[in-house]
Each structure stands twice: as structure tokens, then as C-alpha cells.
Amino acid sequence: MLATRFAPSPTGRLHKGHAFSALTAWTAAKAAGGRFVLRIEDIDPTRCKPEYEAAILEDLAWLGLDWETPVRRQSDHLASYAAVIDDLNGRDLLYRCFRTRKEILDGIGDAPHGAMEAVRPGPHPALEEARLLAEERPFAWRLSLDRARDALGETLWNGLSFVEEGAGPGGETGVLPVRPEAAGDVVLARKDTGVAYHLAVTHDDALQGIDQVIRGQDLFEATHVQRLIQTLMGWPAPAYRHHRLLTGPDGRRYAKRDRSVTLAELRAGGLSAQALRAELGFSSVG
């Protein structure tokens, strides 16, 4: 049974781009007689707000969507993500990184091979790490690509792939090779949230049985490191279906940070859900 999901972060009101993605995933599940899962990805306590979570449910119901209940809220399950961090750390696949974002960015100009190498800072020397720990300096856990490669072995590492049933930004489709190095040594846990996006999303996709991840092309590159995490944890590999990004009259894609017009504003202006669905290419719901 096909299972898809829509997994917004409650950091603002939904806009047309969100509606298009949610409708795409919902329609695919309904057409296959499958499952549509709504997940609230609220691991950022500084930006996620309860009122935005309530607004998400309101907007999706207005669009005519339905979903499985109860809805998983990631902030209720931080202990589960911490257990994965402990597992990876126990296998020596992580290292502590005390460097700030500014220090990482400042080092890009000095990196011999450019920005890709700059996000693979590597572990601190043992004495330096011990000093920083003694000073109780905050740190993040980074996934070591070198250690991951050793753990998987060359054959499996070089054979990693994913199935793209949509298309990437460059038209990439079909069975595609995974390039873990594209993301460098990603942060999997942060001092402020306890878990980072890549780990939480792969954990929940596996837990909830999601077998087709439908999302925008802006997340296409994230697939590479997520497939690596799935492989390291022995989690199943879903198929991926990346879709085009909607753009506004100015040619820019809809985004919360650009204060794109929201579904609530469209609704207040008299637009019906049926008219919006038709505009987005979904003539009917249900």
C-alpha cells in the first residue's frame, strides 16, 4: 500500500507552494488507495509556534485533505532521536564539533578544495577536544563520512543509489547514484534542538512506513545524505518524487521568509478552495 506524507514545520502560515506539495502527496495516496500521513516537524523550538501548527491543520482541512491520526509531532519524540544518536555514536560514526557556523564559513576561503571540503572539518585534536569539553563549550554531533565509508565498505558505499520517480532540478530521474560527499559531514544533533532535520526526517519516514517521499525540488540534494543515514541504520529506502517549485508573479518561488501570500490571506480575500485547487492543477478532491 502506497504511503506518502506532508511534513511541514510550524514556523509560519502555509502558502500556495505548500498547498501544491500537500495536494500532490495526498492525491497520489488516494489514487493508489494508500495512506496519507501528516507530520509536524517542530524540532526548532525558537521558530516553531503552536498557533502555526493549528493553522496548518485549518488550512489543509480547508483544502479538503484528510490524514491519519494521531498526527506525529516531532517535539514529542526527542528521546527516540537521541537513541539513534547514541547508536551512531556507539559505532564511532560521529564526532563532536565545537566550531561555530561563522568559524566554518570563515574557513571556506582557506580550504584547498573549496566549500565541499569546508563542511568536513573533522574531529578536533584529542587535547583540544578535552579542553573544550572541560570548558563545557556547546558542540554538535557531525556524521563522519570517512568513518561511514569504512563501516559500509567500498562496494556498498559506491553502490548506494535512490529511485527518483519525479525529477531533480536538472531533470535527474530514474535510479540515481548517491553522492554522500555532496553534503559533507552533516550535523545530526544540535545543542539547541537535540536533533537535526536529516536524522529526524529519515527516522520518521522509516517509522511511519513512508514508501514514496513527495516533496519540492529544493530538497533534492538532501536525498543523498538521507539515503546514507537510512543505509547506516538499516532503514528501508523509500522512492522519491521531487516536484517543480511554484513561483509567484515576480518569478521567485513561494517561501515563508519572503512573506509569500498565505492560504489564510487568499481565503480571507474570497478565494475558494475549489478555485485554488483548479489553479494548482487539481480539479477535484475526494
N, C-alpha and C positions, 0 to 999 in steps of 0.2 A: 504494500500500500504506500503510495507516494506521500511523503510528509515534507511540507515546506514551512517556512517561518518568516515572520516580520519582527524585527528586533530593534525597535527604536530606543534611543536614550532620551529620558525626560529632561532635556535641557532647554526646551523651548516648544512652541506650538508647531504642529505639522504643517507642511506646505504641499504644493502640487507634486513636487518630486517624491515626497513620502507617499502621497496617495497613489502615484503611479506604481511605485515599488510594492506597496501593500496589495494593490489590486492585481498586480502581475502574479504574486505568490499565491494569493487567495484563489484566483481563477484557475491556476494550474492545479491546485489541490482539489478544487471542486470538480474540475473536468475529469480528473482521474479517480474520483470517488475516494480521495485520500484525506489527509489530516492537514489542517492549517493551525499553526502554533503562533501565538503572540507571546513575546518575551520582552520584559522591561530590563534594559541593560543600564542599570543605575549605579555602577561601581564608582563613579566620580561624585563624592559627597558634597563637593563645593559647587557643582554646577547643576546637579540633578535636584528637581523640586517635586514634591507631592502634587502640587497643582498642575504641573505639566503632565504627570502620569495620568491624572484624572482626565485631562484634556485629550490625551491620546485615545483613551477609551471612548470618549464622547465623539471625537472626530471619526474614528473607524466605524462606530455604530451608525453615525450619520451617513457614511458611505455605503452602508448596507452589508458590512462584513460581519461574520461571526467567527468564533475561535474556541479552542479548547479551554476549559477551566479546570483547576485554578491557573491563573497566569503566573509564570515564574518571574519573580523579582530577584535579580542577581544579588542585591544587597542583603537578602535573607540567607544567602548560602556562601558567605565568605569562608567559612570553615572548610567547605568542600574544595574550594580553590586552593586554600592553604595546604590541604593534604596532598594535592598534586605538586605544589612547590616542594614540599618535603620529600616526595617521591623522587622528583628530578634531582634535587639537591643530594639526596642519599645515594644517587647513582653518579654523583660528581659531574653532572651536566650543566650546572650553574656556577656562577661566580659573583661575588659581591662587587658592586661598582659604586664608589663613593663620589664619582665625578658629577658635577652639575651639568645641566644642559648647556650652559654657557661655556664651560670648560671643554665639552665635547665639540661644540661648534667652533670654538677658537682653535681647536687642533686640526680642523679640516685643512687649513692652509699649509700645515706642516706635514700632512700625510703624504707619503711618497706615491700613493696610487689613488689619491682623490678621496671623495666623500664616502665611497663604499667602505674603504679601509678605516675611515674615521669613526664609523659606528661599530667597529670591532676593537674596542680599546684593550681588551684582555684583562686578566686579573692584575691586581696591584701586587707588587713585590711583598713577600711574606711579612717582613718587618714593618713596611708601611701599612699594610692591612691591619696588623696587630695594633699599631699606634692609633689608627683611625677608629678601630673598634673600642679601644680603651678610652678614647675621647668621646665615645657614644655619638659619633657622627652618623647621620642618616645615610642609608645606602639602598640601592635597588639590586634585585637579582636579575642578572643577564644570562641568557641561554648561550653557551659557548658552542659556536659552530664547529670548532676544531674537535671538541670532545664528542659532540653529537656524531660527527663523521666517523670518529674512531669507534663509537659504540655501535653504529649501524654497519660499518664495514663498507668498503669501496663499491661492491656490487650493488647493494641495496641503496646506498647513497646516490650513486649515479643512475639508478633505475627509478627514482622517485618521479611520479607523474600525477596529473589530475585530469579529470574529464571536464572539458568546457562545452556545455550544451548551448550556450549563448555565444557571446563574442567579447573579447577583450577590446581595449581602446584601439589597438592596431589590427583588429579583425581576427585575433587569435581564436581558434576554435578546434574542437576535437580533443585527442589525447595530447597533452602538453607536458613537456619536461618541467620538473620543479627546479627552481634556482634559489636554494636557501640563502645563498650569499647576497641576494638582492636586498635583503633587509638587515644584514649584519647580525651582530649579537643582540637580538632584541631584548628589551626589558619585559619580564614576565610578572614581576611583582614590584610595586612601588611603595614608598614609605607612607604615602597619604591614603592609598586605597587598599593596599594589601594584595591586589591582583591587577594585572593589566589586561587590555582588551583581547589580545591574541589568545591568551590562555583561557579566559572566561568563555569566549565565544566557541572555541573548539570543544571545551569540556561540555558545554550545554548542548551543542549540536549532537554530540555523541549520546549524552544522557537522554535527550528528548527524541532520539531516533530520527533526526532530520536527514533525509537522504537526497534532497535537492536544495542547495543553498541558492536562493534567488536574491540578487542584490545589484546595486549600481556598479558601473564600470570603474568608479573611483576606488573601489575596494578590490579590483582585480589583482593588483600586486600583492595584497595581503594573503592571497591564496598560497603563495609559495611557503612562507614560514608556517602557516596554519597546517599545511599538509605535513610539514616536518614534525610539528608537535603531535599531530594525530599518529604519525608513524612511531614516534618515540614512546607514546603512551599506549599503543596497541588499540587505538580507537578506529572505528570504521571510517572510510573515506567517502563522503557524500559526493555527488556530482555537483558541478557549479554551473549556474546560468546567470551570467552578468548581462545586464541590460543597459540600454542607452540612458544617458542622463538628460532630463528635461531642462530646457533653458527658457529664460524669460525673454521679454521683448528686447532687452539690451544684449541678448546673446550669451549672458552669463548663466551658469547653472544655478538652479534654486538651492539656496543654502541658508541655514539659520543665521549664520554670522553676518550675512548680507541683508538681514531683515526682509527676506522674501515674503511676499503676501501670504498670509496663513489661510488655512481652510476655514478657521473661525471668521476671519475677515470676509472671505468670499461668501460664507453663509449669511453673515450679517448684511452683506450687500445685496442679498436676494437670489444668489445663485443656488440652484437646486442640486442635490446630489446626483440626480439623473443627468443633468446638463454637464456636470463636471466629469462624470464617468464617460459620457459620449465624447467630450473634448479630449479625454485621455485615451480614447480608443476602446473603451469597454461599454458596449451599447446596453448591456443589461447585467443585473446582478441577481443571483438566485435562480 
